[in-house]
Amino acid sequence: MQEMSATEGIKAGYMQAAILAMVVVNIPLLLAVFVMGYGVHYGWWGLEVATHVKMGLVTTILTMLTHTTTMFYFMGTGSAIKEEVREEGLDLDYLRRARAFKGLFFYALFFGMLLIMAAAMLGGGAHSDLLRPVQEAGQSFLSRIHELLALLSLVINLYALVITPVYISRNNILLDEVMGADAKKAPVQMETSGG
């Protein structure tokens, strides 16, 4: 069993710290941009559409960066677990556990990215009146779709961001078990002689 070197531990710590820092910045930005959208629509605080669009673009980019960095980090640690299990002949339960807890988490990250991209693209067009101008009776159909996508995006992305530290912690526990000296070996298969 090879222990993780000091530099690998430091790199993993830096990556986790970077992900968690992006999460801490991203959550208030998502909430602020969402509230700003209603502020623009109802004329609160004298907000202009341009402010909401610019902040929405920055938030979209940061959310995408946070989720993709998180996914690549987990893919890298998953690969390390897979390699360690194969090289050291460890119990395959480690791989099943890694796949199981990452599955639901990756869906939240993936759909969070899709929804925020769709909300940003439709929002840019709806707010600049390029897609379909606002009717006299109120919001256009596309503005309502932007609002619905923004709401769904907010819920899914907040969920994904809030559970990120939980999954980083679970991943660390699994890595410690796999890389530890007392990792479970795969059960030895007894050969049976036929007839």
C-alpha atoms as one frame of an Amber mdcrd trajectory, in Angstrom:
protein
   0.000   0.000   0.000   1.424   3.350  -0.865   0.757   6.279   1.383  -0.102
   9.609  -0.169   2.960  11.849  -0.314   2.988  15.204   1.443   2.811  17.138
  -1.829  -0.214  15.121  -3.028  -1.982  15.858   0.267  -1.222  19.557  -0.049
  -2.483  19.649  -3.654  -5.702  17.873  -2.634  -6.110  20.326   0.254  -5.627
  23.322  -2.035  -8.154  21.953  -4.521 -10.731  21.334  -1.801 -10.140  24.811
  -0.375 -10.550  26.373  -3.825 -13.815  24.501  -4.421 -15.190  25.462  -1.007
 -14.168  29.109  -1.521 -16.014  29.180  -4.849 -19.066  27.660  -3.131 -18.994
  30.354  -0.423 -18.831  33.137  -3.037 -21.337  31.519  -5.386 -24.270  31.063
  -2.992 -24.789  34.775  -2.194 -24.254  35.695  -5.851 -26.997  33.298  -6.983
 -29.398  34.696  -4.406 -28.502  38.311  -5.227 -28.961  37.885  -8.989 -32.282
  36.130  -8.474 -33.584  38.955  -6.252 -32.155  41.532  -8.673 -34.324  40.055
 -11.444 -37.447  40.856  -9.452 -35.941  44.216  -8.499 -35.600  45.101 -12.171
 -39.095  43.865 -12.995 -40.841  45.701 -10.147 -38.590  48.758 -10.078 -37.079
  48.121  -6.632 -33.945  50.008  -5.599 -33.719  51.721  -8.981 -31.986  48.697
 -10.530 -31.313  48.688 -14.240 -31.554  45.709 -16.548 -27.864  46.068 -17.451
 -26.838  45.526 -13.816 -28.894  42.338 -13.572 -27.540  41.050 -16.905 -23.897
  41.739 -15.977 -24.217  40.186 -12.536 -26.107  37.247 -14.044 -23.305  36.657
 -16.532 -20.624  36.743 -13.807 -22.681  34.405 -11.618 -23.301  31.997 -14.489
 -19.590  31.811 -15.291 -18.648  31.292 -11.635 -21.316  28.615 -11.173 -20.099
  26.766 -14.259 -16.497  27.026 -13.061 -17.400  25.788  -9.586 -19.362  22.792
 -10.845 -16.835  21.742 -13.497 -13.929  22.065 -11.058 -15.841  19.975  -8.533
 -16.650  17.308 -11.125 -13.039  17.064 -12.309 -11.797  16.861  -8.727 -14.134
  13.949  -8.002 -13.229  12.237 -11.278  -9.549  12.503 -10.350 -10.023  11.101
  -6.862 -12.274   8.370  -8.281  -9.518   7.419 -10.671  -7.038   7.278  -7.773
  -9.402   4.990  -5.837  -9.857   2.750  -8.879  -6.102   2.491  -9.420  -5.429
   1.729  -5.760  -8.121  -0.959  -5.658  -6.713  -2.591  -8.782  -3.027  -2.402
  -7.810  -3.474  -3.523  -4.215  -6.234  -6.077  -4.819  -8.654  -4.286  -2.500
 -12.326  -5.056  -1.990 -14.484  -3.861  -4.905 -16.915  -2.425  -2.361 -14.727
   0.708  -2.339 -15.506   1.299  -6.028 -19.219   0.665  -5.521 -19.314   3.161
  -2.647 -17.463   5.789  -4.697 -19.839   5.414  -7.640 -22.949   5.358  -5.455
 -22.397   8.589  -3.583 -21.059  10.453  -6.616 -23.967   9.461  -8.882 -26.677
  11.653  -7.379 -24.216  14.459  -6.720 -23.063  14.539 -10.363 -26.679  14.746
 -11.546 -27.215  17.836  -9.379 -24.038  19.449 -10.741 -24.888  18.579 -14.351
 -28.487  19.793 -14.266 -27.430  22.869 -12.307 -25.064  23.783 -15.142 -27.677
  23.144 -17.846 -30.342  25.189 -16.092 -28.130  28.171 -15.333 -26.882  28.277
 -18.938 -30.436  28.151 -20.276 -31.611  30.831 -17.820 -28.694  33.097 -18.732
 -29.134  32.703 -22.487 -32.894  33.232 -22.433 -32.549  36.014 -19.884 -30.086
  37.934 -22.021 -32.463  37.785 -24.969 -35.603  38.485 -22.921 -34.115  41.504
 -21.161 -32.700  43.034 -24.309 -36.030  42.501 -26.085 -34.272  40.644 -28.887
 -36.376  37.519 -28.669 -39.826  38.985 -28.167 -40.624  42.362 -26.675 -42.633
  42.725 -23.490 -46.323  43.188 -24.197 -48.336  46.014 -22.700 -50.163  43.581
 -20.404 -46.955  42.540 -18.617 -44.214  40.000 -19.117 -43.647  38.272 -22.419
 -43.824  34.512 -22.673 -40.018  34.279 -22.881 -39.598  36.469 -19.818 -41.815
  34.049 -17.920 -39.741  31.114 -19.159 -36.588  32.960 -18.039 -38.184  33.470
 -14.631 -39.118  29.771 -14.357 -35.632  28.643 -15.456 -34.047  31.080 -13.010
 -36.140  29.651 -10.168 -35.324  26.033 -11.098 -31.668  26.955 -11.560 -31.562
  28.644  -8.168 -33.048  25.620  -6.378 -30.879  22.985  -8.120 -27.675  25.027
  -7.884 -28.196  25.905  -4.229 -28.795  22.231  -3.518 -25.626  21.238  -5.413
 -23.535  23.929  -3.730 -24.807  23.204  -0.222 -24.127  19.456  -0.496 -20.644
  19.936  -2.001 -18.874  20.068   1.406 -20.771  16.939   2.488 -19.562  15.014
  -0.552 -16.002  16.310  -0.184 -16.061  15.000   3.387 -17.445  11.599   2.296
 -14.825  11.438  -0.443 -12.046  12.169   2.061 -13.264   9.386   4.356 -13.311
   6.934   1.448  -9.839   8.023   0.298  -8.495   7.581   3.837  -9.956   4.072
   3.969  -8.553   3.061   0.574  -5.114   4.585   1.128  -4.883   3.418   4.744
  -2.806   0.476   5.923  -5.889  -1.420   7.083  -7.823  -1.318   3.776  -9.928
  -4.433   3.178  -8.468  -6.848   0.668 -10.705  -8.491  -1.900 -12.028 -11.856
  -0.747  -9.988 -14.757  -2.065 -11.893 -16.911  -4.502 -11.579 -20.627  -3.745
 -11.156 -22.764  -6.809 -13.624 -25.568  -7.024 -12.745 -28.735  -8.801 -15.387
 -30.056 -11.102 -16.347 -33.674 -10.947
